[in-house]
């Protein structure tokens, strides 16, 4: 018969008796039966022994809540080693402390994802590292394998070794350190086995039970109550596919896994209650019970849980030192569960002791003390702590409590957290309970604050329900009805969140430090003006940007970044508030292009950051500098389903050159500086700055903050596109080769794009072409570096220019789809490219005849200087130039003939000709033209002329629709001296149309001209045979409401609207709106069958 005194023997017995029953379930991904789990543990144990793990070795585990973790944890215990699970979100320094303090011999991390911080710590400690990988098998079970990652030396081994013994250490954890440095707690197989049996018996767990694991498995709560007790019963533990608690999928996971109960900290229960209140499930699964543990559950919350989810809520009391559970409220058929108590002792001796060690009778308050086989034998290497903790033959919990006649324990607070107000001892838990009973209060934490008169005074931090409001006076009035006068808080602090540990615990001393450091007493639910003697994270970030020279910021405010925006404005940064982060992001990217400085995008957490990816990716693909700054979840609440929780650092990776998280207020200046510098270095692009909500609320003294801000000027380069020309030049030999190739070409061509515009290369281009007379082709956003009417322009002869040129100097443009990849048949198969690009990778990828890695302006200056010293020129009568001019002349004449026709209802050409003439009449400075749409942008590119650099913004490299309004705002803010004219298709306008309110709000001189043809490409172009089926009477997928009055939309916001269907109406609208220099919309009604589907890209649709 199997003896049940070790973790291994308990689970081996479960495998024998319930082998085919599920043990671990990852919904819709994988599952293991008890026998499969047993087999996986044995195989993994052999792998660990091959990795050199010996009995008594301590193995650190840095994993989320995954199947791999459970298997490798149990395999570690099987080989008589000591498992030390760690929070996978620790910083590198934290990993170093915990692994060094524990005496770790090996680090295990997820095989595919790894853990950068943990592996960095292992490198510093010179520890071997292995990855643990789960490979799903055909049956769905699969197996775990170990992948060597660093310093892992293997040995020959085919056996998992001797079975564990009950006195073997099996688990090593650190206490949370609520009152001191974390203490190391070693636990034996016997400790865990007794605790597992106690928990299983308390809740009468059976093979029919299943529980969803929401608590982290680096803590005894999730590990003991959630996983091991369930496995011992023959039941199944359900592991969320994401590896952590998610409020949005919790009930679905519960249903899919067939859960019959769950256990969690009160924080998670409150999150689920809040979700129930705002978005209840149609039906909740029928649960046997709900368990609450690890911190105090207010009676009001308990009652709400029971009413909402129709199951008894059993509050328990536990500690790491006790291998988790010490007491619990019983199941209903074993007696009452008493709200406000943590129940009765479960498998241990429990008493309340006086300071001199005497056991107190029921009803008297004393220190809660325990003893039993589940209790640790003592802290590791800490004799002072052991002397205090194990006095009088009992383990002292440090908690104050009262036992009633039936043995139910009521906790009154931590001894070191009791508030001593003039000799009156006040339990913070008692005040918490009263505050939490107020209908507007979601969370409450009471703590002591120094006071000259009483020594300590009662203070409290409060989080209100999102839909509720209350003032400090409201709260205090309520307290006066329910508390003795000396217990009423003197000060109330309102907050969005309160600090917690990684396992969701409230640490009152940290809460006190957090709120008292601000020295701010909140008097209403509205946050007050920040104390001028302290910098919080918002002000620190704003000052860092201001110190770097940032002048503008674009974004959408809300939790938790509203005060960052207002702080930025105080520091002299103009904040432009949008309706949508996508438009704000497009504005920031365009600002980066127009100024040569990173455009700054500010977003809220979660979905705001997701929306911001549009602008961030736009900047990256167009190679414009942009920095997105986003708030994020409270760090201590990550993994528990925090408000708008999302791994934002992960989602931005494909769209940035740099991503940095400020994990404390002290890191904000460095992270911001590195992001700004990275966005400008080499080929410009995107950077991301993540500032968690708790960091935004941290504070520092002004003196200390200013010292930290000094790093900004050390890291951020001066704002110039050629801050160090020596590094951006190419060699004389490379210049000579480029000049030689152009000199000996028969049909040379210069192509330049928006990269040359960004580099302000226009003067260098003019110099080179003036000497050589080489024809040029400007890409759409390179137009204006030289006027479209320039005699060397080949825009109107594009097909001949690219089809026959033999040597092409490409500057600030990529050989992508816009230039047909530089390949035949659009280009000559023998063409030789001289490619100038600041990015070496681009040149290595394209493999041109000659690649010049450098700044567009600097390299062109070098080439122009070399040509000046040894000039050559292609005369006006050169056959190549003559052929191009002939082709261009013919096409220009054809276009002129078409433009001369007045077509009503409007086609595209007639209104574009009128717009062209109106823009030309503006003179200098030329208006900035923003253009988007399929037909609208394509045809306008051939009609609307650019005469000055950086005066055209369009859909860019990706052909992105929706950029128009964001670009328009940025252009007007950056260049207030210029009129901005946005020529938009009605489809393109629809992406961001609400931003016309933004134009009005900021009084920006932008005229939006909408080509309204009633659809994405115009009218319903489907052939009759396609208009069939049950939904044949629905509008075509490409169609909008015909004749929509976009002009009235603008008037609704206080701008000027015009409707134009004739040349006279359009001419008058343009004349008035251009002269007024105020926000306006001109709604130009176009024939719905003008143009073509997908414009010039029809072959791709």
Beta strands, then each sheet from edge to edge (+ up, - down):
strand 1: 22-26
strand 2: 30-33
strand 3: 58-62
strand 4: 82-86
strand 5: 106-110
strand 6: 128-135
strand 7: 143-150
strand 8: 169-174
strand 9: 184-188
strand 10: 210-213
strand 11: 236-239
strand 12: 261-264
strand 13: 289-292
strand 14: 312-319
strand 15: 324-328
strand 16: 344-345
strand 17: 349-353
strand 18: 366-371
strand 19: 395-403
strand 20: 409-414
strand 21: 419-421
strand 22: 424-426
strand 23: 441-451
strand 24: 455-464
strand 25: 491-494
strand 26: 534-536
strand 27: 552-555
strand 28: 574-577
strand 29: 599-603
strand 30: 626-632
strand 31: 658-662
strand 32: 686-692
strand 33: 699-701
strand 34: 748-752
strand 35: 776-778
strand 36: 807-811
strand 37: 832-837
strand 38: 850-853
strand 39: 928-932
strand 40: 952-953
strand 41: 980-985
strand 42: 1006-1012
strand 43: 1056-1060
strand 44: 1080-1085
sheet 1: 2+ 1- 11- 10-
sheet 2: 4+ 3+ 5+ 6+ 7-
sheet 3: 8+ 9-
sheet 4: 12+ 13+ 14+ 15- 16+
sheet 5: 17+ 18- 19+ 20-
sheet 6: 21+ 22-
sheet 7: 23+ 24- 25-
sheet 8: 26+ 33-
sheet 9: 28+ 27+ 29+ 30+ 32+ 31+
sheet 10: 35+ 34+ 36+ 37+ 38+
sheet 11: 40+ 39+ 41+ 42+ 44+ 43+
end
